[in-house]
């Protein structure tokens, strides 16, 4: 394999060449020509950044190479080679500027390649066209203005007064600014793809949280689009509508029939206009919104000018049904100090449109609805030239601009309009404007822009969800795009859902829940940024640094408070709905390779608490089992694995395995490729265990290595479990289709399982059935006593010890005089010195350890085995026996194992235990 390090595609046998010598097609002909064949090597596998056909995607290439069982170290080297290298586009003799600095994140290259070669399509993906101004600032400004700018600014100032209005804007913009800071941080931490907020949340918090929030954000945009469409229709029908009974008396400009079906027809026509714009593509949407932006800015300028140009006048107030005592007119006074002083403080009254009493919370909720458009630019992330650059700058610019505009309008209205005008005529800007129709055009344009923004935002979110395949084949059609990269199927699906919502008629009942859905998304973005900040991952290095975890936490709290302030019931329902979606995606969607911030948070917390787990403070009353289970072949060891898992009592559980070999004699570490098989085993058996593998020249040395290196800090194994070998026929308990090579797991991923088959020779007796015991177990203790001893006293002492240890067990007294008589020590004379095993030539230190190996005859061990087997009513599920200390002399290992074999012959499942430290206490 030849890996060229120069940014020029060339033959492996050619010398270095300068840039621009030959066009790419010449190099490609050389590369594919039959001449200059190398011996068993590809001429060029990876190329540099300048050739036009250099469209390698390192992440996907790495996955393919790993599937081809290419060495992991080589794959890592290839990925490092491709990442963080300047990428260019060259077609014929035209060379572009630097397009992107990392192929690993964006996985696509686009750029300008000279005259006649603009917007080159690379890797089958469309070029991104929108700039910061067209793609972020304009959609965000128009979404945040919407109808509030023209129809609700008087409502807010009239009821709350100037002071409270400014306070409301400060609080509202403080909340959304905290979210904007989180968006800026996440968007500048790497390449951002289509999906906006969904993409940020899913890549940070995982597919479960991201998918559930993405679905809610999609429905919020769908309902928001319908809400703005119906709002536009209502505004049009108020200006130009006429009922059938008043046809003869109507104003000449009132020509549109009214009624449910007529309103539905008007709404469908408006929605069809939005569909046509979104189907053409993002560039037409950007041009349309720019035109609307110019109209809105013109109208806004005329409104500001009206406060200075128009003189005092009397404004006729809308009639209030059922109340003839209300004043019919109000005054536009122009700039007067008395008017300002009368509008400084709040004066909450009944809303003339709904008949309900207003308060600070209700007015604040209505005002806040107009500030929830900060994600309009982020939703266009897949169509921006540089999302990481455009989103933070464009969103912050839009937020600052709208904040200044709202406060200026509130100040001007407080200085020139009396309170009655503000409270009784929400469309007062039309009456005081230089030209009334111009203000109406601004209202129509801003509402139409907000509807288009929600429709195209919903389609982009749906496209990102379908591309991530979180819901299987349900959303597969939505991933289809046109030749120019526009997700037209997603647009049509979004349009059809908006049309269904329009059939429901008025959306006043769901307007609050739409805002709550948006707030929940904002809280999730803050949570994602907070999790990344708290995880302290080295890879979280956003270029936007004007945020802290305090701003993220403040944004979360603010969004949650606003959700319950607007409507506590809808807020609770939305949270429950999100949790249901989260659980569905968790159990249905495949495991992603995006990375989970939860793992980084867990690492951060585990490291902190491991440092706090001081081994010097260990006490026997808080002792718990921490087991190192040595497993030779899991195929025949599932019974022992599940049994130890049942008795570990929430302690540490480690699988140990020793592979024979020496690392210096091997080309690479053979254990790295084995971990996937062991992790698959843990998942399949549904147990909580760690894996620890080692390479050693012998099993004994390998076990010693694992005892020393397994665990960390205060979590180290204190129990070693070994399977005892016998003559039982081995059984392969993992002959399951789930573990066959190439089989798919429940989540659709292939399980990697490569354990050697069981051998036909002596295998471990641990190959028991892997079924769990579902019955209630009872503990029986057999007290062996000799004739002449006080059996009752011995039994009472044992019962008292069990009581002190808070253990429940049945005690049985068993006489064993006939067994003890066969012990070697009893056969010797009482006066004889305790015999020591004598071994010629053995060092004295070897015999310093006590051992009963030479004192135990086979006849004695068979008698003990028979005594144990006679007490089998009812038959035990498992037996616990004491494990004698192994002899220090290695030459006695074989007799020692032979004695253990005689002791446990035909006993069934047996656990031999040898303790070295106290593990129980009677102290409080």
BADREN-86684 format. One record per residue: x, y, z of N, C-alpha, C in turn; residue in one letter. Coordinates in steps of 0.2 Angstrom, whole numbers, plus 5000, padded with zeros to 4 digits. Example, Ala and Ser with C-alpha at 12.3 -4.5 7.8 and 13.67 -1.06 7.14 Angstrom:
BEGIN
506649725039506249785039506649845039A506449895035506849955036506450005039S
end
This chain:
BEGIN
500449945000500050005000500450065000X500350104995500750174995500350224997X500650265002500250325004500650385003X500450424998500850484996500750535000X501250575002501150625007501150695004X501250694998501150764994500450774992X500350844991499650854989499550854982X499750794979499750784972499650714970X499150694966499050624964499550604959X499950554961500450534956500550454957X500950434952501150364952501650344958X501550284961502050274966502750274964X502850254958503550254956503850314953X503450374952503650434950503950474955X504450524953504650564958504250624959X504450664964503950724966503850774960X503250804960503150854954502850914958X502850964954502651024957501851034955X501551074959500851084958500651114951X500151084948499851114942500251094936X500651034937501051014931500550984926X500050934929499650894925498950904927X498450904923497750904926497550834929X497050834933496850774936496750714931X496450724926496250674921496850634918X497450674918498050644916498250594921X498250624927498550574933498050514933X497450524932496950464933497150414927X497250434921497450394916498050354918X498550384921499150354923499050304928X498550324933498450284938498150214936X497650224931497350164929497650124923X498150154920498450124915498750054916X498850014911499049944913499849944914X500149994912500949994913501150014920X501750004921502050014927501749974933X501649914932501249874938501749864943X501549874949501949854955501849784957X502249754961502249694963501749684970X501149674968500649664974500449724978X500649784975500449844978500049884974X499549924977499149974973499650034972X499550064966499950114964499850174969X499150194970499050244974498350234978X498350234984497750214988497450284991X497850324994497650384997498050444993X497650494992497950554989497950614993X498250664991498250734995497650774994X497750834996497050874996496950914989X497350914985497250964979496850934973X496950864972496650834966495850844967X495550854961494850864961494450804963X494750744962494350684964494550654970X494850694975495050674981494450684986X494050644986493350644990493350594995X493950574998493950515003493650545009X493250505012492950525019493250475024X493650505028494050465033493650415037X493050445040492650405045492450345041X492150355035491850295032492350255029X492950275027493450235025493750195030X493750225036494050185042493550125044X492850135043492450085045492450025039X492550045033492649995028493249955029X493849985031494449955032494449905038X494049925043493949885049493549825047X493049835043492649775041493049725037X493549755033494049705029494549675034X494549685040494949665045495649685044X495749755042496349785042496549805049X497249805050497549815057497249885059X497049885066496749945068497250005069X497949985070498450035070498550075063X498450035058498550055051497950105050X497350075052496750115050496850185054X497050185060497150245064497650295061X498150265058498650305054498350335048X497950295044497650325038497150385040X496850375046496350425048496750495050X497250485053497650545055497950575049X498150535044498450565038497950605034X497250585035496750625031496550685035X496550685041496150735045496650795046X496350855046496650915047497150935042X496950925036497350935030497050985025X497351035022496951085018496651045012X496051065010495751025005495551084999X495651064993495551104987495151074982X494951104977494551084971494951104965X495151064961495451084954495151044949X494851084944494651054938495051084932X495351034928495751054923496351104926X496351164923496951204926496651254931X496051254933495851294938495851274945X496151304949496251284956495951334961X495551304966495151344970495551364976X495251414980495551424986495451374991X495751374997495651325003494851325004X494651265004493951255004493751235012X494151185014494051155021494651125023X494751125030495351105033495351035036X494751005036494750935039494250895035X494450845032493950795028493550755033X493850745039493550705044492850725047X492750795047492150815050491650835045X491750865039491250885035491150835030X491650795028491550735023491350765016X491550825014491350845008491750915006X491950925000492350974998491951014993X491851074993491651114988492051184987X491951214982492351274981492251304974X492551364973492551394967493251374963X493151354957493751324953493851364947X493751434947493851474941493351484937X493351524932492851544927492551484924X491851484925491451424922491451364926X491751364932491751304936491451324943X490951364944490751384950490351334954X490351334960489951284964489951214962X490551184962490751114960490451074965X490151014962489850964966490350914967X490450894974490950844976490650794980X490850734978490550674982489850664982X489550694976488850684976488450734980X488750774984488350824988488350894985X487750924986487750994984488151044987X488351094984488751144987488251184992X488551214997488151255002488251324999X487651364999487751424996487551485000X487151485006486951535009487451565014X487551635014487951665018487651685025X488051715029487851735036487151775036X487251825031486651875031486051845028X486051805023485451775019485251715023X485751675026485551615029485351615036X485551665040485451665047485151735049X485451785048485151855050484451865048X484351855042483651875039483151825042X483251755041482751715044482651725052X483151735055483051745063482751805064X482851865061482551925062481851925061X481651895055480951895053480551845057X480851795060480551745064480351775071X480851815073480751845080480351905080X480251935074479751995073479051965073X478951925068478351895066477751945067X477251925071476651975072476752015078X477151995083477252035089477452105088X477852115083478152185081477652235080X477152205076476552255073475952255077X475752195080475152185083475152175091X475752165094475752155101476152205105X476552245102476952295106476452345110X475852365107475452405111475152365116X474952305115474652265120475152255126X475752245125476252235131476352305134X476452355131476552425134475952445138X475352435134474752465137474552425144X474652365145474552335151475052335156X475652325154476252325158476552385160X476552435156476852495156477552495154X477952555154478552555151479052515155X479052525161479552495166479552415165X478952395166478852325166478952295159X478752335154478852305147479652295146X480052345148480752335147481052285152X480752275158480952215162480752155159X480152145155479952085152480452075146X480652125142481052115137481752085139X481952115145482652095148482652025150X482152005153482051935156482051885150X481551905145481451865139482151855135X482451905134483051905130483651875134X483651885141484151845145484051775144X483451745144483351675143483651655136X483351685131483551665124484351675123X484551725126485351745125485751685128X485551655134485851605137485851545132X485251535129485251475124485651495117X485651555115486051575110486851565111X487051575117487751565119487951495118X487451455120487551375120487551355113X487151385109487151365101487751385098X488051445100488651475097489251425099X489251405105489751365108489751295104X489151265104489151195100489351205093X489051255090489151255082489851275081X490251305085490951315084491451265086X491151205088491551155091491751105085X491451115079491651065074491151075068X491151035063490751045057490051035059X489551075057488851065058488551055052X488150995052487750975046487050995047X486650965042485950985042485550965048X485050995050484650975056484651035061X485151075061485151135066485151105074X484651125078484651105085484651035086X484250995081484250925082484950895081X485350915076486050895075486450905081X486450965084486850985090486650935096X486050925097485850895103485950815102X485850785096485950715095486650695095X487150745092487850725092488150735099X487850775104488050785110487750735115X487150735115486750695120486550625118X486750605112486550535109485950535105X485750485102485150475098484550475101X484550445107483850445111483650515113X484050555116483850625118483750665112X484250665107484250705101483650685097X483450615096482850595092482250625095X482150615101481550635104481450715104X481950745105481950825104481850845097X482150805092482050815085481350805083X481050755085480350745083479850805086X480050825092479650875095479750945092X480350955090480551015086480251015079X480150955076479850955070479150965070X478750935075478050955076477951025078X478451055082478351125084478351165078X478851155073478851195067478251185062X478051125062477451105058476851145061X476751145067476151185070476251255070X476951275071477051345070476951375063X477051335058476951355051476151365050X475751315053475051325052474751385056X475051395062474851445066474951515063X475551525059475651585056475251595050X475151535046474751535040474051565042X473751535048473051555050473051625052X473651645055473651715058473651765052X473951745046473951785040473251785037X472951725037472251725034471851765038X471851765045471451805049471551885048X472151895047472351975046472051995039X472051945034471851965027471051975028X470751925031470051925031469751985035X470152005040469952065044469952125039X470452135035470452195031470052185025X469952125022469652115015469052075016X468852045021468351995021467652025022X467151995020466452015021465951955021X465551955026465051905027464551905021X464151845020463651845015463051895016X462951905022462351945024462452015023X463152035023463252105022463552125015X463452085010463752095004463552155001X462952175002462752234998462952305002X463152295008463352355012464052355013X464452315010465152305012465552365009X466052375012466552415009466852395002X466952434997467252404991467852364992X468252374997468852334998468752265001X468152265004467952195007467652155002X467952114999467752064994467851994995X468151975001468251905002467751875006X467451815004466951785008467251755014X466851755019467051725026466751655027X466951625032466751555034467351505034X467151445037467651395039468051375032X467651355028467851325022468251375017X467951445017468351495014469051505017X469051505024469651515028470151465026X469851405026470351345024470551355017X470151375013470451385006470951435005X470851495009471351545009472051515012X471951485018472551455021472951405017X472551365013472851315008473251355003X472951405000473251444995473951474998X473951505004474551535006475051475008X474851425010475251365011475551335005X475151335000475451314993475951364991X475851424992476451474990477051464994X477051445000477551425004477951365002X477451315000477751254997478151264991X477851304986478251314980478951344981X478951394986479651424987480051374990X479851334995480251284998480451224993X480051204989480251154984480751174979X480751234977481351254973481951254976X482051274982482651264986482851314990X483351314994483551364999483751424996X484051424990484251494987483651534985X483051504983482451544982482151564988X482251524993481951545000482351605002X483051605001483451655004483251725000X483151714994482951774990482251804992X481751754993481151774995481151815002X481451775006481551805013481851875013X482351885008482751945008482252005005X481851985001481352034998480852055004X480652005008480152015013480552055018X481152045020481552075024481552155022X481652165016481652235014481052265015X480452235014479852265015479752275022X479852225027479752235034480252295036X480852305034481252355036480952425033X480652425027480352485025479752505029X479352455031478852475035479052495042X479552465045479752475051480052545051X480452565046480652635045480152685045X479552665041479052715041478652725048X478652665052478352675058478752715063X479352705063479852755067479752825065X479652835058479652905056478952935058X478452895058477752915060477652945066X478052925071478052945078478253025078X478753035073478953105073478653155068X478353125063478053165057477253175059X476953125061476153125061476053165068X475553215067475353255073474853215077X474653255082474153225087473453215083X473153155084472553135081472053095086X471453095084470953045088470852985084X470952925087470952865084470252825086X469952805081469252765083469452695085X469152675091469352615094468852555091X469152495091468652445089468152435093X467552415091466952405095467052345099X466752345105466752285110466052255110X466052195108465352165108465052155115X464452175116464052165122464252225127X464552275125464752335130464752395126X464252435128464152495124464352555128X464652545134464852595139465552615138X465952575134466652585133466752645129X467352675130467452735126467552715118X467352755114467452745107468052765103X468452815107468952845104469552855109X470152865106470752875110471252915107X471752945110472152995107472852975106X473052995100473852995099474053065100X474453075105474653145108475253165105X475653125102476353145100476753145106X477353165106477853165111477653215117X477353185122477153235128477453195134X477653235139477853215145477353185149X476753215149476153185153475953115150X476053105144475853035141476352985143X477053005143477552965146477452945153X477252995157477152985164476552935166X476052945161475452905162475552825160X476152815156476252745154476852715157X477152745162477752715165477552655169X476952655173476852595177476252555174X476252495177475752445174475052465176X474552445172473852455173473452395170X473452335173473152275170472452275170X472152265164471452265164471152205159X470552205157470252155154470452155146X470652105143470852105136470252105132X470152155128469552175124469452115119X469952075117469852025112469651955115X469851945121469651885124469251885130X469151945133468751955139469051925145X469651905145470051885151470451935154X470551935161470951985165471651965164X472052025162472752015161473152025167X473751995167474251995173474951995170X475452005174476052005172476251945169X476051885171476251825168475951815161X475251825161474951815154475251865149X475351925151475651975146476351955144X476751925149477451905148477451845143X476951795144476851735140476751755133X476251805132476151825125476751855122X477051905125477651935123478251885121X478351835125478851785124478751745118X478151735116477951695110478351725104X478451795104478751825098479451815098X479751795104480551785104480751715103X480351675101480551605100480751585093X481051635090481251615083482051615082X482451605088483151605087483451545083X483051495082483351435079483251435071X482951495069482751495062483351485058X483951525060484551515056484951455057X484851425063485151355064484851305060X484151305059483851255055484151255048X484451305046484751315039485451285039X485651255044486351235044486651195038X486151155036486351115030486451155024X486251215023486251255017486751315018X487051315023487551375024488251355021X488551405019489251395017489751375023X489651405028490051395034489651405040X489351345042488851355048489251375054X489851345056490151365062490351435062X490351475057490551545057489851585057X489351565053488751605052488351595057X488251545060487651535065487851575072X488451575075488551615080488451695079X488751715073488751785072488151805070X487751775065487151795063486551795068X486551745073486051735078486151795083X486751805085486851855090486751925087X486851935081486651995077485952005077X485551955075484851955075484551975082X484851945087484551945094484652025096X485252045095485352115097484952165093X484852155087484452205083483752205085X483452145086482752135088482652165095X483152155099483052185106483052255106X483452285102483452365102482852385099X482552355093481952375090481352375095X481252315098480752315103480752365108X481252375111481352425116481252495114X481452515108481352575105480652585103X480252535100479552545099479152555106X479352515111479052525117479152595120X479752625119479852685122479452745118X479452735111479052785107478352775108X478052715109477352715110477152745117X477552735122477452755129477452835129X477852865124477852935124477352975120X476952935116476552965111475852945111X475652885114475052855114474752855121X474152875122473852865129473652795130X473652775136473552705138472952675135X472352715135471752685132471852655125X472252695121472352675114472752615114X473252605118473652545118473352485120X472852495125472452435128471852415124X471652465120470952445116471052445108X471652455106471752445099472452425098X472552355097473152325096473452335089X473052365084473352385077473452455077X473552485082473652565082474152585077X474652545076475152575071474952585064X474352555062474052565056473752635056X473452655062473052715062473552775063X474152765066474552825067475152825061X475152775057475652775052475552825046X476152835043476152885037475652855032X475652795031475152765026474952695028X474352685030474052625033474152565030X474052565023474152495019474852475020X475352515021476052495021476152455027X475852475033475952435039475552365038X475052365035474652305033475152255029X475452285024475952245020476452215024X476752255029477252235034477052175038X476352175040476052125044476052065040X475752065034475752005030476451975028X476852025027477551995024477951955030X477851985036478251955042477951895043X477251885043476951825045477051775039X477051795033477251745028477951715028X478351765030479051745031479151695037X478751705042478851655048478551595046X478051585042477751525040478251485035X478551525031479051485026479651465031X479851505035480351485040480251415043X479651415046479451355050479351295045X479151305039479051245034479751225032X480151265030480851245028481251215034X481151245040481451215045481251145047X480551135047480351065048480551015043X480651035037480850985032481550975033X481951015035482751005036482750955042X482350965047482450925053482250855051X481650845048481450785046481950745041X482250785037482750755033483350735037X483550775042484150745046483950685050X483350685052483050625056483050565052X482850565045482850515041483550485039X483950535038484650515036485050485042X484850495048485150465054484850395055X484250375052483950315052483850295059X483550345063483350325070482750285070X482250295065481650255066481550205060X482150175058482150125053481850145046X481450105043481250125037480650175037X480350195042479750235043479950305039X480450325041480650395038481150385032X481250335029481750325024481550365018X480950375015480750415010480950485011X480950505017481150585018481850595016X482250545016482950565014483150575007X482650575003482750584995482850654994X483250674990483450744988483450744980X483350814978483450824971484150834969X484250844962484950844960485350904963X484950954965485251014968485351004976X485150944978485150934986484550954990X484050974987483450994991483050934993X482950924999482550865002481750875000X481650864994480950884992480450834995X480550774996480150735000479950755007X480450775010480350805017479950865017X480050905012479650965011478850945010X478750895006478050875004477750845011X478150805014477850775020477650835025X478150875026478050935031477350975029X477350985022476751025019476150985021X476150925020475550885021475250885028X475750875033475650885040475350955042X475651005039475351075040474651075038X474551045032473851045029473351015033X473550955036473150925041472950965047X473450995050473351045055472851105054X472951125048472451175045471751155045X471651095044470951065044470651075051X471051075056470751085063470551145065X470651195060470351265061470851305065X470551335071470851385075471451345079X471951375080472551345083472651385090X472151415092472251455099472451395104X472151345104472151285109472851255109X473251255104473951225103474451275103X474251345102474851395102475351395108X475051385114475451375119475951315119X475651265117476151205117476651205112X476551245106477051255101477651295104X477451345108477951385112478351345117X477951295120478251255125478751205122X478551185116479051135112479651175111X479551235108480151275107480651285113X480351295118480651305125481051245127X480751185126481051125128481651105123X481551125117482151125113482751165115X482551225117483051275119483451245126X483051215130483251195136483751135135X483551095130483951035128484651055125X484651115121485251135118485751165124X485451195129485751215135486051155139X485651105139485851045143486451015139X486451015132486950985129487651015130X487551085129488151125131488451115138X487951115143488151105149488451035151X488250985147488550915148489250915145X489350945139489950955136490450995140X490251045143490651085148490851045154X490351015157490550975163490950915162X490850885156491250825155491950845154X492150905152492850925152493250885147X492950865141493250825136493750865132X494350835131494850875127494650895121X494150855118493950875111493450935111X493150955116492651005117493051075117X493251105111493651165111493251215106X492751235108492351285104492751355103X492751375097493151445096492751505099X492051495100491651545104491751525111X492051575115492151555122491751605127X491251635125490951685129490351645132X490451595136489951555139490351515145X489951505150490151455155489551405157X489751365161489151315163488651355167X488751415170488251455173487751485168X487951505162487551525157487051465155X487351415154486951355152486451335157X486651335163486151315169485651365169X485851435168485351485169484851485163X485051465157484651455151484151395152X484351335155483951285157483351305162X483551335167483151355172482651405169X482851455165482451505163481851475158X482151425154481651395149481151355153X481351315158480851275161480351315165X480651375168480151415172479651445167X479851465161479451495156478951445154X479151375153478651325151478051325156X478251315162477651305167477351375168X477651435167477351495167476751505162X476951485156476451485150475851445152X476051375153475451325154475751265158X475651255164475951205168475751135165X475051125163474851065160475151045154X475251095149475551075143476251065144X476551095148477251085150477451015152X476950995157477050925159476950875154X476450885150476250835144476850835139X477150895138477750895133478350855136X478450865142478950825145478850745145X478250725147478050655147478150635140X477850675135477950655128478650645126X479150685128479850675126480150615130X479950605136480150545139479950475135X479350475133479050415130479450405123X479550465119479950455113480650435115X480950455120481650435122481650365123X481150335127481150265128481050225122X480650245117480550215111481150205107X481450265106482150265102482650225106X482650225112483250185116483150115114X482550085114482450015113482349995105X482250045101482150025094482650045089X483050105091483550125086484150095087X484550085082485250055082485750095086X486250065089486750105092487150145087X487250215089487550255084488350255086X488650285081489450295082489550375083X489050405085489250485086489550495092X489650455097489850465104489350495108X489450475115488950495120489250535125X488950595126489250635131489150605138X488650565139488550525145489150485147X489550455142490150425144490650465147X490750525144491250575146491050595153X490350605154490150625161490250575166X490150515164490250455169490950445170X491450455165492150455166492350505171X492050565170492250625175492050605182X491450585183491250565190491550505193X491650455189492050395191492750415194X493050445190493750465191493750505198X493250555199493250595205493150545211X492650505210492450465216492950405217X493350385212493850335213494350365217X494550425216495050465220494850475227X494150475228493850485235493850415239X493850365235493850295238494550275241X494650295247495350285250495350215253X495850175250495950105253496150105260X496450165263496650165270496050165274X495450185272494850185276494450125275X494650075272494350015272494149985279X493549955279493349925286493049855284X493049805288492849745287492049745287X491749785290491049785290490749815284X491149845280490949875273491249835267X491549775269491849735264491249705259X491449705253491049675248491449635243X491149575240491549535236491749575229X492349565227492649595221492949535217X492649515212492849445210493249455203X493749415203494149405197494049335195X493649325189493449255187493849235181X494249185181494649165176494249125171X494249135165493849105160494349085154X494349015153494748995148494348995141X493748975141493348975135492648985137X492349045135491749065137491149015135X491348975129490848935127490648875132X491048855136490948805141490948825148X490848895149490948925155490348965157X489848965153489249015155488948995161X488948935163488648915170488948945176X489648945176490048975181490049045181X489949075175489949155174489249175177X488749145175488049165178488049155185X488349095188488249085195488649135199X489249155197489649205201489349275200X489049285195488649345194488049355199X487749295201487249295206487449305213X488049285214488349285221488749345223X488949385218489449435219489149495223X488449495224488149545229488349615227X488249645221488349715219489049735220X489549685219490249695220490549705213X491249715213491549715207491649645203X491549645197491549575193491949585187X492549545187492949555181493049485178X493049485172493249425168493949425166X494349375168495049375166495149315162X495649335157495849275152496549285150X496949235150497649235148497749205142X498049235137498249205131498949195131X499149135129499849125129500249155123X500849185125501249215120501649265123X502149295118502549345121502549405116X502449465118502249515114502849535109X503449525111504049545107504149495101X503749435102503749395096503249395091X502749445092502149455088502249525085X501849525079501949595075501449645079X500949625082500549675085500149645091X499849685095499449655101498849615099X498849545100498349505098497649515102X497749545108497149555112496649605110X496849655107496449715105495849695101X495949645096495449625092494949575096X495149555102494749505106494149535110X494249605111493849635116493149635114X493049645107492349655105491949585106X492249525106491949465107491749465114X492149485119492049475126491449525128X491549585125490949635126490249605124X490249575118489649545115489449495120X489949455123489749405128489349435134X489649485137489349525142488649545141X488549575135487949595133487449535132X487649485129487249425128486949395135X487449385139487249355146486949405150X486949475149486549525152486849525160X487449535160487849535167488249605167X488349625173488749685174489449665176X489949665171490649645172491149675168X491749685170492249715166492649655163X493049675158493449625154494249645155X494649595157495349605158495749545155X496049565149496449515146497149525146X497549475146498349485146498649435142X499249445141499649405137500249385141X500349315142500949295146501249225144X501849215146502149145144501849085147X501449095153501049045156500449065159X499949025161499349045164499449065171X499949035174500149055181500349125181X500849145177501049215177500549265174X500049235170499549285167499049295173X498849245177498449265183498749305188X499449305189499749345193499749415191X499849425184499749495181499049525182X498549485181497849505182497749525189X497949485194497849505201498149575202X498749585199499149645201498849705197X498549695191498449755187497649765186X497249715188496549725187496249775192X495749815190495449865195495849925195X495549975199495850035200495750065206X496250095210496150125216495850075221X495250095224494950055229494549995227X494449995220494049935217494549895213X494849845217495249795215494949725217X495049675213494849605215495149585222X494649555226494949525232494749445232X494449425227494249355226494449335220X494849275219495049245213494649175212X494249175207493849115205494149075200X494349005201494548965195494148905194X493948895188493648835187494048765187X493748715191494148655192494048605186X494548575184494548535178494348465180X493848435176493648365178493648325171X493348275171493248225165492548235162X492148285163491548295160491548315153X491148295149491148315142490948385141X491348425138491148495137490548505133X490248555134489648585131489748655128X489548665122489548735119488848765121X488848805126488248835128488148905124X488548925119488448985115488248965108X488048905107487848895100487148925098X487148995098486549025097486649065091X486049075087486049115081486349185082X486149215088486349285089487149295089X487449245091488249245091488549215085X488149195080488449165074488749225070X489349215066489649265063489149295058X489149365058488749405053487949405056X487749375061487149385064487049455066X486349475066486249545069485949535076X486049585079485749595086485049625086X484849635092484149655092484049725089X484649765089484649835087484949845080X485049785077485149785070485949785068X486349775073487049785072487349715073X487849695069488249635069488549625076X488549565079488849545085489549515083X490049535085490749505084490849455089X490949395087491049335091491449285089X492049285091492549235089492949205095X492549155098492849115103493049045100X493549015102493748945099493248895101X493148845097492648795099492948755105X492448715108492648675114493048615112X493548595116493948545114493648475117X493848415114493548355116493948325122X494448355124494848325130494548355137X494948345142494648365149494548445149X493948455151493748525151493448545158X493348605159493148635165492448605167X492448585173491748565176491248625177X491548685175491048745175490548745170X490548695165490148695159489448675161X489148705166488448695168487948735164X487348715166486848755162486848825164X486748865159486748945160486048965163X485548925165484948945167484948975174X484649025176484649055182484149015187X484249005193483848975198483249025200X482649005199482049045201481749025207X482048975211481748955217482048995223X481748995228482049025234482548975238X483148995238483648945241483648945248X483848895251483948885259484648865260X484948885265485648875267485648815273X485948765272486048705277486748705279X486848695285487548685288487648625291X488148585289488248515292488848515297X488648505303489148515309489448445310X490048425308490348365309490648355316X490448315320490648305327490848235328X491248225334491548155336491148135342X491148065343490848045349491148065355X490848085360491148105366491148185367X491048215361491048285361490248305363X490148365366489548385367489248415361X488848375358488548395351488048445352X487648445357487148505358487448565360X488048565363488348635365488748655358X489048615354489348635348488748665343X488148635343487648655339487448725341X487348735348487148795351487648855349X488248835350488748885348488748915341X488648865336488548875329487948915328X487348905331486748945331486849015333X487249025339487349085341487749125336X488249095333488649135329488249155323X487849115320487449125314486949185316X486749185323486249245325486649305325X487249305328487649365328487849395321X487849345316488049365309487449385305X486849385308486249395305486149355299X486249285299486149235294485649185296X485249165291484749115292484949055289X485048995293485248935291484948875295X484948815292484748755296485348715298X485448705304486048665306485948595307X486348545304486248475305486948445308X486848405313487448375316487548305313X488148295311488348235307488948205311X488848145314489448105317489848085312X490548085313491048065308491648025311X491547995316492047955319492447905315X492047875310492247825306492747855300X492547925299492947955294493647985297X493548015303494148035306494647985308X494447925309494947865311495347855305X495147875299495647865293496147915292X496047965296496548025295497248005297X497748025294498448005295498648025302X498448075304498648105311498448055316X497848035316497547985321497847925321X498147895315498447835315499147835318X499447895318500047905322499947905329X500547895333500547895340500447965342X500147975348499948035351500648075353X501048035355501748065357502148085352X502048055346502448075340502448145338X502948175336502948245334502548245327X502248305327501848315321502248305315X502048255310502548245305502548295300X503148305297503248355292503448315286X503248335280503448305274504148315273X504548265271505248265270505348255263X505748305260505848295253506648315252X506948265249507648265248507848325244X508348365246508548415242508148475241X507548475245507148535245507348585250X507348655248507548705253507148705259X507448725265507048725271506448775271X506548825267505948875267505348845264X505448795260504848765257504448725262X504748695267504348655272504148695278X504248765278504048805283503348825283X502948805278502248815277501948755279X501348755283501048695285500648665279X500648595279500248565273500048495276X499448475274499148415276499148365271X499548375265499448335259499748265261X500248255264500548195265500148155271X499748185275499348155280498648125278X498448145272497848125269497848075264X497548015266497547955261496947965257X497047925251496447915247495847885250X495947845255495447805258495047855263X495447905266495047955270494648005266X494948025260494548075256493948035253X493947975251493447945248492847935254X493047925260492547925265492247995266X492648045266492348115267491848125261X492048105255491648115249490948075250X491048015253490447975254489948005259X490248035264489848065270489548125267X489848165262489448225259488948195255X489048145251488548125246487948095250X488048065256487448035259486948085262X487148145263486748195266486448245260X486048215256485748245250485048245250X484648255255483948255255483748325258X483448365254483448365247484148375243X484148365237484848375234484948445233X485648465235485748535235485948565228X485748625227485948655221486648675220X487048685226487748695226488048685233X488648655233488948635239489548685240X489648705247490148745248490648705253X491248705251491748665255492348705256X492748695261493348725262493948705258X494248745255494848735251495448735255X495848675255496448675259496948715256X497448745260497948785257498448745253X498548765247498948725242499648725245X500048665243500648655246501148705243X501648725247502148775244502648735239X502748675240503248635236502848625229X503148645224502748645217502748565215X503148525218503148455216502548415219X502248445224501648415227500948445223X501048485218500448505215499948455212X500348405209499948345206499548305211X499848285217499448245222498948295225X499048355226498548405229497948405224X498048415218497448415213497148345213X497448295214497148225214496748215220X496948245226496548245232495948285231X495948345228495348385227494848345222X495148305218494748275213494348215217X494748185221494348135225493848165230X494048215233493548255238492848275234X492948295228492348325225492048275220X492248215219491948165214491248155215X490848165210490148155209489748195214X490048255216489648295221489148345217X489248355211488848405207489248475208X488848525207489148595208489348605215X490048625215490348635221490848695221X490848725226491248785227491748775233X492348775231492948765236493148835238X493148855244493348915246493948915251X494448965250494948975255495049045256X494949065262494949135264495649155267X495849215266496449245269496449305273X495849335273495749395277495049395280X494849425285494149425288493749465283X493149445283492649475278491949485282X491849465288491249475292491449505299X490949535302491049565308490349565312X490349565318489749565322489649635325X490149685324490149745326489649785322X489349835326488849885323489249935318X
end
